[in-house]
Amino acid sequence: MPHLSTRLPVLITAAFLAAGAAPTTRQPAILEVQPPPPATSSSRPGLRRVHPGALLDEMNTPAARTYRVTWSPGDAGVEAGSSLEFEFRQKNRSEPGRLVIPYSAAVRETRTAEFTVGERALREFGPVTGWRVSLLSGGRRLADRSSNAAPPRGTP
């Protein structure tokens, strides 16, 4: 029988190779949040004749702002009854706004969702100053992603 000192490098190499070959499990994740481009007067396309006062009013009226969210349910998927939640703060609003997309069926592949903060909310409460997107299932937060000034963490 070979001496232990000659077998030790073989055992360590075999253990290293086995550990490296172990499959990893991807967890649910919010992969990307694309905020809308900055609002400008050019975000309202089309040339037309209008009274200068009406044009000024239109330029001062904020357009709806849409956030595009790409998320992954991970390797195990996400069960039916899960939801994607978009919380957002606005300049003149004390409580965060909340938009929710429910998923009535299980999700097994990457999805993209859109959340739109409407013109009325923007006109009434001002611009969005922070946001957080959360993937919720069974009362648990599976994944989240936020801007720098997102609403404080809380229980769903």
C-alpha positions as CSV (number, residue, x, y, z in Angstrom):
1,M,0.0,0.0,0.0
2,P,1.4,3.4,-1.0
3,H,2.4,5.8,1.8
4,L,-0.2,8.4,2.7
5,S,2.1,11.3,1.7
6,T,2.1,10.0,-1.9
7,R,-1.7,9.6,-2.0
8,L,-2.5,13.0,-0.4
9,P,-2.0,15.1,-3.6
10,V,-4.3,12.8,-5.5
11,L,-7.0,12.9,-2.9
12,I,-6.8,16.7,-2.7
13,T,-7.0,17.0,-6.5
14,A,-9.9,14.6,-6.6
15,A,-11.8,16.6,-3.9
16,F,-11.1,19.9,-5.7
17,L,-12.4,18.5,-9.1
18,A,-15.5,17.1,-7.4
19,A,-16.3,20.4,-5.7
20,G,-15.8,22.3,-8.9
21,A,-18.1,20.1,-10.8
22,A,-21.0,20.6,-8.3
23,P,-23.9,22.4,-9.9
24,T,-24.9,25.8,-8.6
25,T,-28.5,26.8,-8.0
26,R,-29.6,30.2,-9.3
27,Q,-31.8,32.0,-6.9
28,P,-34.7,34.4,-7.9
29,A,-33.3,37.8,-8.9
30,I,-34.2,41.2,-10.2
31,L,-31.8,41.3,-13.1
32,E,-32.3,44.9,-14.4
33,V,-34.5,47.9,-13.9
34,Q,-34.5,50.4,-16.8
35,P,-35.7,53.7,-15.6
36,P,-37.4,56.0,-18.2
37,P,-35.2,58.5,-20.0
38,P,-35.2,62.0,-18.5
39,A,-38.3,64.0,-19.4
40,T,-37.8,66.6,-22.0
41,S,-40.0,68.6,-24.4
42,S,-38.7,66.3,-27.2
43,S,-40.3,63.3,-25.5
44,R,-43.6,64.4,-27.0
45,P,-42.9,63.9,-30.7
46,G,-44.7,65.6,-33.6
47,L,-44.8,69.1,-35.1
48,R,-48.0,71.1,-34.8
49,R,-49.2,74.7,-34.3
50,V,-50.2,75.6,-30.8
51,H,-50.6,78.8,-28.8
52,P,-47.3,79.6,-26.9
53,G,-49.2,79.4,-23.6
54,A,-50.6,76.0,-24.4
55,L,-47.2,74.8,-25.4
56,L,-45.7,76.0,-22.1
57,D,-48.5,74.2,-20.2
58,E,-47.8,71.0,-22.1
59,M,-44.1,71.2,-21.5
60,N,-44.7,71.6,-17.7
61,T,-47.1,68.7,-17.6
62,P,-45.1,65.6,-16.9
63,A,-45.5,62.6,-19.2
64,A,-46.2,59.2,-17.7
65,R,-42.9,57.4,-16.7
66,T,-42.5,53.7,-17.4
67,Y,-39.9,51.5,-15.6
68,R,-39.0,48.2,-17.4
69,V,-38.0,45.4,-15.0
70,T,-36.3,42.1,-16.1
71,W,-36.4,39.3,-13.5
72,S,-35.5,35.7,-13.2
73,P,-37.4,33.1,-11.1
74,G,-34.2,31.1,-10.5
75,D,-33.7,27.4,-11.2
76,A,-36.6,26.3,-9.0
77,G,-39.1,28.8,-10.5
78,V,-41.6,30.8,-8.6
79,E,-45.0,29.4,-7.5
80,A,-48.4,30.6,-8.6
81,G,-49.7,33.5,-6.6
82,S,-46.4,35.3,-6.6
83,S,-46.2,39.0,-7.4
84,L,-43.8,41.6,-8.6
85,E,-44.1,44.9,-6.7
86,F,-42.8,48.4,-7.6
87,E,-42.7,50.8,-4.7
88,F,-41.8,54.4,-5.5
89,R,-41.3,57.7,-3.6
90,Q,-42.2,61.0,-5.1
91,K,-41.0,64.5,-4.2
92,N,-44.3,65.7,-2.6
93,R,-45.8,62.4,-1.3
94,S,-45.3,61.2,2.3
95,E,-46.1,57.5,1.7
96,P,-44.6,55.4,-1.1
97,G,-46.8,54.6,-4.1
98,R,-47.2,50.9,-4.9
99,L,-47.9,49.1,-8.2
100,V,-48.2,45.3,-8.3
101,I,-48.3,42.6,-11.0
102,P,-49.7,39.3,-9.8
103,Y,-48.7,36.0,-11.4
104,S,-51.6,33.5,-11.3
105,A,-49.5,30.7,-12.8
106,A,-46.0,29.4,-11.8
107,V,-43.1,31.2,-13.5
108,R,-40.2,29.1,-14.8
109,E,-38.4,31.5,-17.1
110,T,-37.0,35.1,-17.2
111,R,-39.8,37.7,-17.5
112,T,-39.9,41.4,-18.3
113,A,-42.6,43.6,-16.7
114,E,-43.4,47.3,-17.0
115,F,-44.6,49.7,-14.3
116,T,-46.0,53.1,-15.3
117,V,-46.3,56.0,-12.9
118,G,-49.1,58.1,-14.6
119,E,-49.2,61.7,-15.5
120,R,-51.8,62.5,-12.9
121,A,-49.6,61.1,-10.1
122,L,-46.6,63.0,-11.4
123,R,-48.6,66.2,-11.7
124,E,-50.0,65.9,-8.2
125,F,-47.0,64.6,-6.3
126,G,-43.9,65.5,-8.4
127,P,-41.2,63.4,-9.9
128,V,-40.2,59.9,-8.7
129,T,-37.2,60.3,-6.3
130,G,-36.6,56.6,-5.5
131,W,-37.9,53.1,-6.2
132,R,-37.7,49.5,-5.1
133,V,-38.8,46.4,-7.1
134,S,-39.5,43.2,-5.1
135,L,-40.4,39.6,-6.1
136,L,-42.8,38.3,-3.4
137,S,-44.1,34.7,-2.9
138,G,-46.0,33.2,0.0
139,G,-45.5,36.4,2.1
140,R,-41.7,36.3,1.6
141,R,-39.4,38.6,-0.3
142,L,-37.4,36.4,-2.7
143,A,-35.5,39.2,-4.4
144,D,-35.3,42.9,-4.6
145,R,-33.5,45.8,-6.2
146,S,-33.6,49.5,-5.5
147,S,-32.4,52.9,-6.5
148,N,-30.3,54.9,-4.1
149,A,-33.3,56.7,-2.5
150,A,-35.7,53.7,-2.4
151,P,-38.5,53.3,0.2
152,P,-37.2,51.8,3.5
153,R,-37.3,48.1,3.8
154,G,-40.3,46.7,5.5
155,T,-42.3,43.5,5.6
156,P,-44.4,42.8,2.6
